[in-house]
Amino acid sequence: MTMRSMEQYDDAKSRMASDFRTMIADGEELMKAAASVSEESFAVARTKFEQKLKGAKAELAILSQPLLDRTRHTALAAHEYVRGNPWTAAGVAMAAGVLIGVLSARR
């Protein structure tokens, strides 16, 4: 991974952790409101929690999109390479299989 990708990953990870902490706090607030059974405070807490949950889902979708795009690009590149170089790909796969077989036979 490039340095920029790692920085983006770390930034996204910290934002998601922060969002999850906020959701947990809002969930606790919702539970407290349910315990006191004040219909108005429960409705407010529930609405706030639902908004946070929807925001977290949207954030997760946005943050995972670059990863999905890179995965698709990598899979397409691998597919094109194997289609263009079938014997090389088969040779590499055989070598990897032999290496795994030798290593597992040692045990």
Helices and strands as residue ranges (DSSP letters): H 3-36, H 39-84, H 86-105
